[in-house]
Amino acid sequence: MNTVSQAVRPLPTTIAEYLLQLRQALSSAGADRAMIQDALYDAEEYLRSELAEQAGKSEAEVIAGVAGSYGAPEEVAEIYRETEVTVTRALRPPLPPKRRSWWGRFFGVAADPRTYGALFYLLLAVVTGTFYFSWVVTGASLSLGLLILIIGVPLLVLFLGSVRLLSLVEGRLLEVLLGVRMPRRPTYVERDQGWLARIADMFKDARTWTTMLYFLLMLPLGIAYSVVFTTLLGLSVGFLLSPLGWFFDNAFSLNMGPWTFAGDVPWALPLLSLVGVLMLFVTLHLARAVGHLHGLMAKHLLVRLD
């Protein structure tokens, strides 16, 4: 019954109505917000290009003309859902086999490529966070400070556009390292819009401000990630290699490292090494969890909600 109702549903008569039906079709199927943004961008770009090429025709006539080649909103939504599944399977790294025992799940985190992607992203965040923070603070200060001059208007447009471009760059890092589906295309902007219209659209778009907020948050988060995981990894490796460190301490009288306290009780060295192993795997689990939470925050702030 649902299939029949979709088949006889009349075509939209405007591009806005087409995009609305496409969004509704994808949302009702539980599609990811990032994928919906990509689908809407592709559809709007295609329809407006056809409208520009077929000058003199109304939006309804253009939509009716391309319905056979591009498809109705429900058909396009179905194609995007099928393509998304295919692309996701192709890009996703091979998953480790599922382990039923608790110790298998605990130690199996080391065999999951997503663990090292998350850990690398969290350690890299201090670098990307510093750059994002500096870019937003510097760009906003210059743009607003020069807004009273003629050069301030195009500079503000370039700055807001660069923020959107950086959000796509960050999205690629998130998708590759954390496995979070992020937009692969920007929000569509009409090519014939003037500077003032573009500025107005960017100011009205809530994602402009949430993206800046995300970039500002990346600096303190990046510092926290770097300090926490560098410390945990250093302690884990230090405890893990405590027997080797104790040997060099005694051989060269260095008296350095946590294993120095075990000088009188060398039998405690294997215990320190075991603590290092457990701490290392706990750190890997923590990196996976923090990476997952960071991905959720990034998706909420960088992807359009409407």
CORUR-V304326 format. One line per field, one symbol per residue. phi: phi as a letter, one per 30 degrees, with the letter a starting at -180 (. if undefined). A space follows every 10 residues. Layout:
BEGIN
phi->???
END
This chain:
BEGIN
phi->.ddddddcdd ddcbdddddd dddddddddi dddddddddd dddddddddd dddcdjcddd dddddcdddd jdeddddddd dddddddddd ddddddddcd dddddddddd ccdddddddd dddddddddd dddddddddd dddddcddcd dddddddddd dddddddddd ddddddccic dbdcbdddbd dddddddddd dddddddedd dddddddddd ddddeddddd dddddddddd cedddddddd dchdhbjddd dcddbddddd dddddddddd dddddddddd dddddddddd cccdcd
END
